[in-house]
Amino acid sequence: MRKGIRIGKLFGMNIDIDWSWFFIFVLITWNLAIVFGQAHTDWSLGFRWGLAVIASLLFFASVLAHELAHSLVAKAQGLPVRNITLFLFGGISNIQREPPSPRAEFLITIVGPLTSFIIGFILIFAGGLTTVAAISTNVTNPMELVAQFGPTTTILLWLGWINILLAIFNLIPGFPLDGGRVLRSILWAITNNLRRATRWASWVGQGIAWIFIFMGVSMIFGARIPFFGTGIVGGLWLAFIGWFLNSASIQSYRQVIIQDILEDIPVGQLMRSNPPTVPPNCSIADLVHEHLMQSDEHAFPVVEAGQLVGMVTLEDIRSVSRDNWETTHVQQIMTPANQLATATSEDDAAETLTKLMRRDVRQLPVLSGNHLAGLLRRRDIMKWLQLQSEAI
């Protein structure tokens, strides 16, 4: 299930906003309104807040440009990109598969920071052109100089520097940040082993994450960290970034292991053959008492004359009042076959797992033509992974 809001489509890719984005948008806008007020005391409150909103939106537009660069190069390398999502920590391109080679990963990764650098330098140059008059005065105090900047110059210079900082931060070699992926591409080229390269890059990422956490905790207790400063709010934020980076690094490594183990494994090897099914005219009462309560299944394929016509799940049953179980039939609450994610027994298990996760379902029917050949459950895949690797 998609979480958040879809705001449009670019180059065939959906652009989404996660709910966490609204928190960071408000935080950045609020901070900018305060900074603008300190530097430009002659600006009205409404003008400062309006300018802060515009600056925040332009900042996230530049984050979107950063992610678009990743995605467009990924598509040029033959990798499917489902969507781009703006969220609490910026943005993420949902690239469906790992790059086919170290060179492809390097190109896909490095183009993002390069885009941010280019945007940053262009904006700083444009902002610099508008400050000539201010610089030519006898002002010596930096804040007095900034106070002479107009709204356009203020936004251009802020956006320029924030894009450069964004590029520098992303180049930190903490996997899965861009710098960590560049490091992985280099290690991959040296070792010719994606899993080993990912493991080493993940270790570096976790190490950097713990450094962030340590610095954040130190700031909370009064330590002054160069560039980051001190204070409870800043310390909590830095520690939170470290926690997120550590979790993302571990999760990214596990995903690579899963893809590696499932590679070239056909769905037919993992699916459950001859799963229990129900007819479309079965009442919900019979479904519950004769099928659901007699097995550990949470979903049942609905089959008529050997052909799949839909799928009924525990969630579908919960949507019907118990008083109506006797008079309501499965075909009235099931998801029709043409709306289901399906697979064939020859499909790749890794890609099918991605399909399961993307649709946020526990199982999907495996078809041979229109006939049901089996049922692939997420727990069956997890059981296979547990048997094959102790690393998960």
PyMOL commands that set and color helices and strands:
alter all, ss='L'
color gray80, all
select helices_A, chain A and resi 19-39+45-76+102-129+132-135+142-147+151-170+178-191+194-220+232-262+267-270+284-294+314-318+322-324+330-333+337-339+349-359+378-388
alter helices_A, ss='H'
color red, helices_A
select strands_A, chain A and resi 5-10+13-17+81-87+90-95+272-273+299-304+307-313+335-336+363-368+371-377
alter strands_A, ss='S'
color yellow, strands_A
deselect
rebuild
show_as cartoon
